[in-house]
């Protein structure tokens, strides 16, 4: 896999994406979209976030290329555009699991 040179411009773009993923509500939305596309109403029901809040987060996730959207009649369906985001989540969750087990072992002594 080719690697981009880490120029200041590229680092800014990378930081923008990590910043977007640092918001728990956005991670929740992405997790709900993992099985397949959903409307804003469905996401509101499944996340317990407000409609305006879900729409705001979806707009940013769409702008950054994490989700795609398609219109079908009166409905707009959102789907994951970049399933690679879960590779990052799996790496982070794996690291957290290792750290938590190590802390638990230390506390158990």
Secondary structure, DSSP 8 states (H G I E B T S, - for coil): -------HHHHHHHHHHHHHHT-HHHHHHHHHHSSS-EEHHHHHHHH---HHHHHHHHHHHHHTTSEEEEEETTEEEEEES-TTHHHHHHHHHHHHHHHHHHHHHHHH-
